[in-house]
Amino acid sequence: MGNITQEQVLQALQDVYDPEIPFNVVDLGLIYGIEINDKKVKVKMTLTAVGCPMSYFLVEMVRDTIKEKIPEVEDVEVELVFDPPWTPDRMKPEVRKLLGL
């Protein structure tokens, strides 16, 4: 068991899909930052729309997935941020293409 890495967290989050757009939160560009302090992970993320009715569900999915995929993690904090606002430009190019953007 080594140190927890940002790459591990991003890999785990590729299993978390936005309930309204069939892509994961990493490919959609919703993850703004990851901080790791020993066995604690803090994720800064946004939503595709302020006031998204699925925000609580998505935050819980992020928290649960990290804990499930990376057993060394003892605590996960998810902070929703809206600055800078999310735009489709944050998506991976292949996702934008698939969505016709």
C-alpha positions as CSV (number, residue, x, y, z in Angstrom):
1,M,0.0,0.0,0.0
2,G,1.6,3.2,-1.2
3,N,0.5,6.7,-1.1
4,I,-2.8,7.7,-2.6
5,T,-2.3,9.5,-5.9
6,Q,-4.4,11.9,-8.0
7,E,-4.2,9.4,-10.8
8,Q,-5.9,6.8,-8.6
9,V,-8.7,9.2,-7.7
10,L,-9.2,10.2,-11.3
11,Q,-9.3,6.6,-12.4
12,A,-11.9,5.8,-9.7
13,L,-14.0,8.8,-10.7
14,Q,-14.2,7.5,-14.3
15,D,-16.9,5.1,-12.9
16,V,-19.1,8.0,-11.8
17,Y,-21.5,9.0,-14.5
18,D,-23.6,12.2,-14.7
19,P,-27.2,11.1,-14.3
20,E,-28.3,13.4,-17.2
21,I,-25.4,13.1,-19.6
22,P,-24.1,9.5,-20.2
23,F,-20.5,10.4,-19.6
24,N,-18.3,10.2,-16.5
25,V,-17.5,13.3,-14.3
26,V,-13.8,13.3,-15.4
27,D,-14.5,13.3,-19.1
28,L,-17.2,16.0,-18.6
29,G,-14.6,18.2,-16.9
30,L,-16.6,18.4,-13.7
31,I,-13.5,17.7,-11.5
32,Y,-11.8,21.0,-10.7
33,G,-9.2,19.7,-8.2
34,I,-8.0,16.9,-6.0
35,E,-6.1,17.3,-2.8
36,I,-4.7,14.4,-0.9
37,N,-3.6,14.7,2.7
38,D,-2.4,11.3,4.0
39,K,-5.5,9.1,3.8
40,K,-7.9,12.0,3.3
41,V,-9.1,13.1,-0.2
42,K,-10.8,16.4,-1.0
43,V,-12.4,16.8,-4.4
44,K,-13.5,20.1,-5.8
45,M,-16.1,19.6,-8.4
46,T,-18.9,21.4,-10.2
47,L,-22.1,20.5,-11.9
48,T,-23.3,21.1,-15.5
49,A,-26.0,23.4,-14.1
50,V,-26.3,25.4,-10.9
51,G,-29.2,24.0,-8.9
52,C,-29.0,20.6,-10.6
53,P,-31.6,18.4,-8.8
54,M,-29.2,15.5,-8.8
55,S,-26.3,17.3,-7.0
56,Y,-26.7,15.5,-3.7
57,F,-26.8,12.1,-5.5
58,L,-23.7,13.0,-7.6
59,V,-21.7,14.2,-4.6
60,E,-22.6,10.9,-2.7
61,M,-21.6,8.8,-5.8
62,V,-18.2,10.6,-5.9
63,R,-17.6,10.1,-2.2
64,D,-18.7,6.4,-2.2
65,T,-16.8,5.5,-5.4
66,I,-13.5,6.9,-4.1
67,K,-13.9,5.0,-0.8
68,E,-14.9,1.8,-2.6
69,K,-12.2,1.9,-5.3
70,I,-9.3,3.0,-3.1
71,P,-9.5,1.2,0.3
72,E,-6.7,3.2,1.8
73,V,-8.9,6.3,1.8
74,E,-10.3,7.0,5.2
75,D,-12.2,10.2,4.5
76,V,-13.5,12.0,1.4
77,E,-14.7,15.6,1.3
78,V,-16.5,16.8,-1.8
79,E,-16.8,20.6,-2.3
80,L,-19.2,21.9,-4.9
81,V,-17.8,25.0,-6.6
82,F,-19.3,27.1,-9.3
83,D,-16.4,29.5,-10.0
84,P,-15.3,29.2,-12.7
85,P,-18.7,28.2,-14.1
86,W,-18.7,24.9,-16.0
87,T,-18.9,25.1,-19.8
88,P,-18.8,22.4,-22.5
89,D,-15.3,23.6,-23.3
90,R,-14.2,21.7,-20.2
91,M,-15.2,18.4,-21.7
92,K,-12.7,16.1,-23.3
93,P,-12.7,16.8,-27.1
94,E,-14.0,13.3,-27.9
95,V,-17.0,13.8,-25.6
96,R,-17.8,17.2,-27.2
97,K,-17.6,15.5,-30.6
98,L,-19.9,12.7,-29.6
99,L,-22.4,15.2,-28.2
100,G,-22.2,17.2,-31.5
101,L,-20.6,20.3,-29.8
